[in-house]
Amino acid sequence: MTSLPGGSDNGARADEPRQRLVCARCGAEARTPPPTWTCSVENGSRRYFCDTCSRENLRAIESRLDSAWW
């Protein structure tokens, strides 16, 4: 398994403040990644999707289609 530069799963250093996450599909916001949200790496950048958008597009996500196809 390979890690992205920065050394942590969220890409931020421990001393940096966390950013608000925004759903790439509907714009819902969260302070930290809730366990029900989905993280996708598309074209080298991370995109987060809320639980509602993740559920509505589960088949496309499992088929590994980029969100542009949804």
Sequence and secondary structure as in RCSB ss.txt:
>XXXX:A:sequence
MTSLPGGSDNGARADEPRQRLVCARCGAEARTPPPTWTCSVENGSRRYFCDTCSRENLRAIESRLDSAWW
>XXXX:A:secstr
    TTSSTTSS TTS    EE TTT  EESS  TTSEEEEETTEEEEE HHHHHHTHHHHHTT  GGG 
